[in-house]
Amino acid sequence: MLEYAKIILEKVSFDKGLFEKELKKAIDTLEKTEVKTLCDWCYQQFFQYLTILNKYFRKLRTAY
């Protein structure tokens, strides 16, 4: 599921609204360990959406 989420996020990254919607969906469906991996990957790939990433990953990033 993690790889699928990455593919979807890459495909919708042209649109901020779609990106946020799909990111939330991915976080809700993935296991905790996968969400941590997704978090690290997203910060590397989608720095232009830093505000959105911080919104969804802030608690996770402060935990480790």
C-alpha positions as CSV (number, residue, x, y, z in Angstrom):
1,M,0.0,0.0,0.0
2,L,2.9,2.4,0.7
3,E,4.2,2.2,-2.8
4,Y,0.7,2.8,-4.2
5,A,0.3,5.9,-2.0
6,K,3.7,7.2,-3.3
7,I,2.6,6.7,-6.9
8,I,-0.7,8.5,-6.3
9,L,1.0,11.4,-4.5
10,E,3.4,11.8,-7.4
11,K,0.6,11.8,-9.9
12,V,-1.5,14.5,-8.1
13,S,1.4,16.7,-7.0
14,F,0.5,19.2,-9.6
15,D,-2.6,20.2,-7.6
16,K,-2.3,21.3,-4.0
17,G,-5.9,20.4,-3.1
18,L,-5.6,16.9,-4.6
19,F,-2.3,16.4,-3.0
20,E,-3.6,17.2,0.4
21,K,-6.7,15.0,-0.1
22,E,-4.6,12.0,-1.2
23,L,-2.1,12.5,1.6
24,K,-4.8,12.4,4.2
25,K,-6.3,9.3,2.6
26,A,-2.8,7.6,2.6
27,I,-2.2,8.5,6.2
28,D,-5.6,7.1,7.3
29,T,-5.1,3.8,5.5
30,L,-1.4,3.0,6.1
31,E,0.1,1.3,9.2
32,K,2.1,3.5,11.6
33,T,5.4,2.2,10.4
34,E,4.4,2.9,6.8
35,V,3.3,6.5,7.8
36,K,6.7,7.2,9.2
37,T,8.3,6.0,6.0
38,L,5.8,8.1,4.0
39,C,6.6,11.1,6.1
40,D,10.3,11.0,5.4
41,W,9.7,10.4,1.7
42,C,7.2,13.2,1.4
43,Y,9.6,15.8,3.0
44,Q,12.2,14.8,0.4
45,Q,9.9,14.8,-2.6
46,F,7.4,17.5,-2.0
47,F,9.2,20.4,-0.1
48,Q,6.9,22.8,-2.1
49,Y,4.0,21.6,0.1
50,L,5.8,22.1,3.4
51,T,2.7,23.7,5.0
52,I,0.6,20.7,4.1
53,L,3.3,18.2,5.2
54,N,3.7,20.0,8.6
55,K,-0.1,20.0,9.1
56,Y,-0.3,16.2,8.8
57,F,3.1,15.1,10.0
58,R,3.9,17.6,12.8
59,K,3.1,15.3,15.7
60,L,4.8,12.4,14.0
61,R,8.0,14.3,13.3
62,T,8.3,15.6,17.0
63,A,7.8,12.0,18.2
64,Y,11.2,10.9,16.9
